[in-house]
Amino acid sequence: MNDFDPLNNLFPKPREEIINMQSYSAPLENRRNLLRLDFNENTLGPSPKVLEALQAIKLDEISIYPEYNFLKKFLCGKYLDSRKFSNDEIGIFNGADAAINAIFNCFGEKDQIFLTTNPTFGYYSPCAEIRGMKKISCSYIGENFLFPIEEFREKIIKHNPKLIFICNPNNPTGTVLSSHEIINLANINKDSLIVVDELYEKFNGDSLLESIDFEKNKNILIIQSLSKTAGLAGLRIGFTFGNKSLIQYINKVTGPYDVNSFAITAALAALKDKSYIDNYVLEVKKAREWILNKFKSTKIRTHFSGGNYFLIWPKKDPKILIKQMREKGILIRSMENKKDIGNSIRVSIGTKEQMIFFWDNYKILDLKN
């Protein structure tokens, strides 16, 4: 009888960690046909070659389990111009979220320490809570949200964390930590696994993936995906890169066919059209400079940094502004539950044309009141 839920007696009681955990709030429904500046997605959609590849899928390809060798081979030889990978250094997942969950499945232990920054991507914490880990965090420094490098070092030495997550550039502050500093942190304690979430790296540069030697730096794992740049958020595909033994352990806790055939086909088509991705990233960077200059002419507090997003502290109540912008067809996101930025709004950056549309509406709704 002790295993049954005392509230309704209809099913076994969940683990205490599940009962007490804070759920991660995923994107809301009904976001189509609006300018989506709320979840940092690609605002144009993928390369037309992705749609062509998906339309060319044959019925008998759908009726068999997915195969990953073609994508793996491409990732090994052509994912980066600057280096090659071995097949064993790459993991393929149903989005970066699934990669994060798998890492916690593999290494997250009850009462072990999980270290990260705050505020950061909201999915890390529930993953740690599910496994009963003890979370400790470091706040970003000052109004420019500098990385708390000294405090981070001290906590690694003092607490010997099992898992360390660094979102780089950080979502939502855009804070960037150099590849050199990440390597130095990893060398403090080789028993700590440092996971570097590089989903927004293309909008900043200095990817650790370009230069890292996974034989020398065995306790570093890098996550990337095709959601933010290639426009494949709806198909869910992400990658991990790390030492081959590390990847082998993580693969043990994933299903044999977690990534579907459509995602594999789309990923290959997207990656083969590298110029489309590069041009989109360049367009976002130009739009970032344009909207930054617009805000410089105001007294509105803003924060621009490494990602395809920025923070604003509006004159009016953020909830009211978000509602009014939605009525104009523009989605932006409240940061009300985020430490140190609770009165701000995060705005994703799209093309210059899209940011002009955002600005024309924002200045009427917030600056003229």
C-alpha positions in Angstrom: 0.0 0.0 0.0 3.0 2.4 0.5 3.5 2.5 -3.2 0.1 4.0 -4.0 -0.7 7.7 -4.4 -2.5 8.7 -1.2 -4.4 11.4 -3.1 -6.5 9.2 -5.4 -5.2 5.7 -5.0 -5.3 5.2 -8.7 -1.7 4.7 -9.5 1.7 4.2 -7.8 3.2 7.3 -6.2 5.9 8.9 -8.3 9.4 9.4 -7.0 9.8 12.3 -4.6 12.1 14.1 -7.1 9.2 14.1 -9.6 6.6 15.3 -7.1 8.8 18.2 -6.0 10.4 19.2 -9.3 9.6 22.4 -11.3 8.4 21.5 -14.8 10.1 23.1 -17.7 7.7 25.3 -19.7 7.9 24.5 -23.4 6.8 26.8 -26.2 3.1 27.6 -26.3 0.7 26.5 -29.0 -0.9 28.7 -31.6 2.4 30.4 -32.7 2.0 29.9 -36.4 1.4 32.8 -38.8 3.0 35.2 -36.4 6.4 36.7 -36.3 8.1 34.3 -33.9 10.6 36.4 -31.8 10.0 34.4 -28.6 11.9 31.1 -28.8 15.1 32.0 -30.8 14.1 29.8 -33.8 15.1 30.4 -37.4 12.5 33.0 -38.5 12.6 32.1 -42.2 12.5 28.3 -42.3 15.0 25.8 -43.7 16.6 25.7 -47.1 14.2 24.8 -50.0 16.4 21.8 -50.6 15.2 20.4 -47.3 11.6 20.4 -48.5 12.7 18.8 -51.8 14.5 16.0 -49.9 11.5 15.4 -47.7 9.1 15.3 -50.7 11.4 12.8 -52.4 11.1 10.2 -49.5 9.6 7.0 -50.8 7.0 4.9 -49.1 9.3 2.0 -48.5 11.8 4.3 -46.8 9.1 5.2 -44.2 8.2 1.6 -43.5 11.8 0.6 -42.4 13.7 1.8 -39.3 15.9 4.9 -39.8 19.5 4.5 -40.8 22.1 6.9 -39.6 25.3 6.0 -41.4 25.0 8.6 -44.2 24.5 11.4 -41.8 27.3 10.2 -39.5 29.7 10.0 -42.5 28.8 13.5 -43.5 29.3 14.8 -40.0 32.7 13.1 -39.7 34.1 14.6 -42.9 32.2 17.8 -43.8 30.4 19.2 -40.7 33.3 21.6 -40.2 35.8 22.9 -42.8 38.6 23.1 -40.2 38.6 19.5 -38.9 37.4 15.9 -39.2 35.8 13.7 -36.6 35.8 9.9 -36.1 32.4 8.2 -36.2 32.7 7.3 -32.5 33.1 11.0 -31.4 29.5 11.9 -32.6 26.1 11.2 -31.1 22.8 11.9 -32.9 19.7 12.8 -30.8 16.1 13.8 -31.1 17.0 17.5 -30.6 19.4 19.0 -28.2 16.9 18.5 -25.4 17.1 14.7 -25.8 20.9 15.0 -25.7 20.7 16.9 -22.5 18.4 14.3 -21.0 20.6 11.5 -22.1 23.6 13.1 -20.5 21.8 13.3 -17.2 20.5 9.7 -17.6 24.1 8.6 -18.0 25.8 10.7 -15.3 23.2 12.2 -13.0 23.3 10.6 -9.6 21.3 11.2 -6.5 23.0 13.7 -4.1 25.8 14.5 -6.6 26.5 18.1 -7.4 25.3 19.8 -10.6 26.9 23.2 -11.3 25.7 25.8 -13.8 25.0 29.5 -14.1 21.9 31.5 -13.4 19.9 32.5 -15.4 20.4 30.0 -18.1 18.5 27.5 -20.2 15.6 26.3 -18.1 15.7 22.6 -19.0 19.0 21.8 -17.2 17.4 22.2 -13.7 14.5 19.8 -14.1 16.8 17.2 -15.6 19.0 17.5 -12.5 16.1 17.4 -10.1 14.7 14.3 -11.7 17.9 12.4 -10.8 17.9 13.9 -7.3 21.1 15.9 -7.9 22.0 18.9 -5.7 22.1 22.1 -7.9 24.5 24.9 -7.2 24.8 27.9 -9.5 26.7 31.1 -10.0 25.1 34.4 -11.0 26.4 36.5 -13.9 28.2 39.7 -12.9 26.9 43.2 -13.3 24.6 44.8 -15.9 26.7 43.3 -18.7 26.2 39.8 -17.3 29.9 38.8 -17.3 30.7 35.1 -16.7 31.5 34.5 -13.0 34.8 32.7 -13.8 36.4 33.1 -10.4 33.3 31.9 -8.5 33.0 29.0 -10.9 36.5 27.9 -10.3 36.0 28.1 -6.6 32.9 26.0 -6.7 34.5 23.3 -8.9 37.4 23.0 -6.4 35.1 23.1 -3.3 32.2 21.0 -4.4 33.7 18.6 -6.9 30.5 18.7 -9.2 29.7 15.6 -11.2 28.1 17.6 -14.0 28.8 21.2 -15.1 26.7 22.8 -17.8 27.8 26.0 -19.6 25.4 27.5 -22.2 27.8 29.3 -24.5 26.6 31.9 -25.7 24.3 31.8 -22.7 20.5 31.8 -23.2 19.1 34.3 -22.2 22.0 36.7 -21.4 24.1 36.0 -24.5 27.2 35.8 -22.3 30.2 34.2 -24.0 33.0 32.3 -22.4 36.2 31.8 -24.4 37.3 28.3 -25.5 40.5 28.9 -23.6 38.7 29.5 -20.3 36.5 26.4 -20.8 39.6 24.2 -21.3 41.1 25.7 -18.1 37.9 24.9 -16.1 37.9 21.4 -17.4 41.5 20.9 -16.3 40.7 21.9 -12.7 38.9 18.6 -12.0 39.0 15.7 -14.5 36.3 14.0 -12.5 33.8 16.7 -13.5 32.1 16.5 -16.9 31.7 19.9 -18.5 28.9 20.0 -21.0 29.1 23.0 -23.4 25.8 23.9 -25.0 26.7 25.6 -28.2 23.3 26.0 -29.8 23.9 29.7 -30.5 27.6 29.5 -31.3 27.2 30.3 -35.0 25.9 33.8 -34.1 29.1 34.6 -32.2 31.9 32.3 -33.3 34.8 30.8 -31.3 33.3 27.4 -31.1 35.3 25.0 -28.9 34.4 22.3 -31.4 36.8 23.9 -33.9 40.0 23.2 -31.9 39.3 20.7 -29.1 41.2 17.4 -28.9 38.9 14.9 -27.4 41.8 12.6 -26.5 43.4 15.3 -24.4 40.1 16.9 -23.1 38.1 13.7 -22.3 35.8 15.4 -19.8 34.3 17.9 -22.2 31.1 17.3 -24.2 29.8 19.7 -26.8 26.1 20.0 -27.9 25.0 21.6 -31.2 21.7 21.4 -33.2 20.1 22.5 -36.4 17.1 24.3 -34.8 18.5 27.8 -34.5 20.4 28.2 -37.7 19.1 25.6 -40.2 15.5 25.9 -39.3 14.8 22.3 -38.3 13.3 23.0 -34.9 10.1 21.1 -35.8 12.0 18.0 -36.8 14.2 17.8 -33.7 17.7 16.9 -34.4 20.9 17.6 -32.4 24.4 16.3 -32.0 26.9 15.7 -29.2 30.7 15.7 -29.8 33.1 14.2 -27.4 35.6 11.5 -26.5 34.6 8.2 -28.0 34.3 6.5 -24.7 32.1 9.3 -23.4 29.8 9.1 -26.5 29.7 5.3 -26.1 28.4 5.6 -22.5 25.7 8.2 -23.5 24.6 6.0 -26.4 23.8 3.2 -23.9 21.0 5.2 -22.4 19.3 6.2 -25.7 16.8 4.3 -27.7 18.1 2.5 -30.9 15.9 4.6 -33.2 15.2 7.8 -31.3 15.8 10.0 -34.4 13.3 9.5 -37.2 14.0 9.2 -40.9 12.5 12.5 -41.9 14.9 14.3 -39.5 17.9 12.5 -40.8 16.9 13.3 -44.4 16.3 16.9 -43.6 19.5 17.3 -41.7 21.6 16.0 -44.6 19.9 18.3 -47.0 20.3 21.3 -44.7 24.0 20.6 -44.0 24.7 20.1 -47.7 23.3 23.6 -48.4 25.9 25.3 -46.1 25.6 28.6 -48.0 21.9 28.9 -47.0 22.8 28.6 -43.3 25.8 30.9 -43.6 23.7 33.6 -45.3 20.9 33.3 -42.7 23.4 33.7 -39.9 25.0 36.7 -41.6 21.5 38.3 -42.1 20.8 37.9 -38.4 24.1 39.5 -37.5 23.4 42.5 -39.7 19.9 42.7 -38.2 21.4 42.6 -34.7 23.6 45.6 -35.5 20.6 47.5 -37.0 18.3 47.0 -34.0 21.1 47.7 -31.5 21.7 51.1 -33.2 17.9 51.8 -33.0 17.9 51.2 -29.2 21.0 53.3 -28.7 18.9 56.4 -29.6 16.5 55.6 -26.7 16.8 55.5 -22.9 15.6 51.9 -22.8 17.9 49.5 -21.0 19.0 46.7 -23.3 21.5 43.9 -23.4 23.0 42.6 -26.6 25.7 40.0 -26.7 26.5 36.7 -28.4 23.2 35.0 -29.4 20.4 35.7 -31.9 18.4 37.5 -29.2 18.6 40.5 -26.9 17.0 41.7 -23.7 15.0 44.9 -23.1 13.6 46.4 -20.0 10.5 48.2 -21.3 8.9 51.3 -19.9 5.5 49.6 -19.5 4.6 46.4 -17.7 6.2 43.6 -19.7 3.0 41.5 -19.6 1.0 44.4 -21.2 3.7 44.9 -23.9 3.8 41.2 -24.7 0.1 41.1 -25.1 0.0 44.2 -27.3 2.8 43.0 -29.5 1.0 39.7 -30.0 -2.1 41.7 -31.2 0.2 43.2 -33.8 1.3 39.7 -34.9 4.7 39.7 -33.0 5.7 37.2 -30.3 8.2 38.1 -27.7 9.0 36.4 -24.4 8.8 37.5 -20.7 11.8 36.7 -18.5 9.7 37.1 -15.3 10.9 33.8 -13.7 14.6 34.3 -14.5 17.0 35.4 -11.8 18.3 39.0 -12.1 16.4 39.8 -15.3 12.8 39.3 -14.1 11.5 42.6 -15.4 13.0 42.1 -18.9 11.7 40.7 -22.2 13.8 38.5 -24.5 13.5 39.3 -28.2 14.8 36.9 -30.9 16.5 38.4 -33.9 15.4 37.6 -37.3 16.1 39.3 -40.6 16.4 43.1 -41.0 13.0 43.3 -42.5 11.5 41.4 -39.6 13.3 43.6 -37.1 12.0 46.7 -38.9 8.5 45.4 -38.4 9.3 44.7 -34.7 10.8 48.2 -34.2 7.9 50.1 -35.9 5.4 48.5 -33.6 7.6 48.6 -30.4 8.3 52.3 -30.6 4.6 53.1 -30.9 3.6 50.7 -28.0 6.4 51.5 -25.6 8.4 54.6 -26.5 5.5 56.9 -27.2 3.6 56.2 -23.9 
